[in-house]
Amino acid sequence: MVSPELSHSQSSSMVKSKNRTSWSLTDGFLYLCGAFLALLLVWCFWSFFIPGSDFEPEVTGSSKLKDSQSCADSGMGVDLGYDPKATTFYDDPEMSYSIEKPVKGWDEKRKEWLKHHPSFAAGASERIVLVTGSQLKPCKNPIGDHLLLRFFKNKVDYCRIHGYDIFYNNLLLHPKMHTYWAKLPVVKAAMLAHPEAEWIWWVDSDAAFTDMEFKLPLERYKNHDLVVHGWPRMIYQDKSWTSLNAGVFLIRNCQWSMDLINVWANMGPMSPEYEKWGQIQKSTFKDKLFPESDDQAALIYLLYKHRDKYYDHIYLEGEFYFEGYWVEIVGGYDNITERYLEIERGVPKLRRRHAEKVSEQYAAFREEYLKEAGNGRGSWRRPFITHFTGCQPCSGDHNQIYDGKSCWGGMIKALNFADNQVLRKYGFVHPDLRNSASVSEAPFDYPAEEGPW
Ligand SMILES: *[C@@H]1O[C@H](CO)[C@@H](O)[C@H](O)[C@H]1NC(C)=O
């Protein structure tokens, strides 16, 4: 369907250039390019749909079985083409996506929407939308945009393997909610845009999935509404600014979360008391490095000051790298790669080639061999998420305690380590994690024999 429209707009722009009086050489060249492109598109379109092509029998066969909505079916059992007339919260002119206008009665509203969209109701409790993003403008660091692209590719890969949706935002949805505050308006808007999802999963742009198989243990979080990487002792005894990390969090799509976001955002730059909050945070958490109120300190403050109200709702995940500090992780990728290959050499079913779509089954097979691996620091299990805190890939203004090279080199290693887990399903492998360009075909039954990998 896309091709004819494209070729149409191509030809209408050509008509315009034809009518111009001055017919320069560039115009002529552009015209030829345009005409060639249009022809190419038309050719692509026809060679795909032309009767007698290899695709044809399958297409007719399946459309006979399905009704007229077969095109709208995502293949995941949900109906993407159906929105009944019954009114929902979307039809309420008072409902606002803005962070400044709190949403009330969200649980009922969401439930009502699901009632009208039964195909989404079925898997709703496990559905996750990953949300991430970066700044509006090009990065100051010359390799910043390239790194961000690779970090985003990494998240897309992870989501594709597990069937999650992903939303990338690069706007300030509230003009005052900049830098680390920008995520809160986005998360709120994503909750409203995705009533079909139980969880919104914010993952910072500088965090990479480095275990593409691992899935969040949602069962563990069933009585909680927010999950962050953190440690109670560091909040209540050490009163530390690093007692949790707000760069990655899983938040339930419910009224409690709407209320939390409201309170949380009101410690940020959109609040008239922004400055006061900065002072309070700095005096409460002595190791906080800068005077402005930030989202992480704000969340820790809520847990610290209003334990009764927040603690039971918030799960502080400390058992695995819900997000992990890159400095303690990146040195281990080579050894971890070797351990996993060693396991695969001994277990034919783990090295069996398979479709990417069924990767989760092989992840489950592998668990049996990871019992001794441990988790988190000192473990040889693939770290779930490696977070390049303090590296600032886009601006390049990394924390002075690191040298830039270890940041960028670490990122490349992490991204190639992750990419190797994906590439395997496409038949290839990076033999050297430091070299993004090097790639070899993975031979049949790889890695059964000792090789140069
Ligand atoms: C990797 O494994 C080797 C050999 O077992 C060991 O000597 C080395 O310390 C390990 N490196 C890291 C970073 O763990």
The ligand as a MOL file (V3000), in Angstrom:
LIG
                    3D

  0  0  0     0  0            999 V3000
M  V30 BEGIN CTAB
M  V30 COUNTS 14 14 0 0 0
M  V30 BEGIN ATOM
M  V30 1 C 39.0100 -13.8170 33.1550 0
M  V30 2 O 39.3750 -15.1650 33.3220 0
M  V30 3 C 40.7680 -15.3570 33.5340 0
M  V30 4 C 41.0470 -16.8380 33.5010 0
M  V30 5 O 40.1480 -17.5650 34.2930 0
M  V30 6 C 41.1650 -14.6820 34.8270 0
M  V30 7 O 42.5510 -14.8470 35.0590 0
M  V30 8 C 40.8250 -13.2090 34.7320 0
M  V30 9 O 41.0970 -12.5620 35.9590 0
M  V30 10 C 39.3690 -12.9960 34.3580 0
M  V30 11 N 39.1380 -11.6070 34.0980 0
M  V30 12 C 38.1660 -10.9140 34.6600 0
M  V30 13 C 38.1060 -9.4800 34.3110 0
M  V30 14 O 37.3630 -11.4020 35.4240 0
M  V30 END ATOM
M  V30 BEGIN BOND
M  V30 1 1 1 2
M  V30 2 1 1 10
M  V30 3 1 2 3
M  V30 4 1 3 4
M  V30 5 1 3 6
M  V30 6 1 4 5
M  V30 7 1 6 7
M  V30 8 1 6 8
M  V30 9 1 8 9
M  V30 10 1 8 10
M  V30 11 1 10 11
M  V30 12 1 11 12
M  V30 13 1 12 13
M  V30 14 2 12 14
M  V30 END BOND
M  V30 END CTAB
M  END
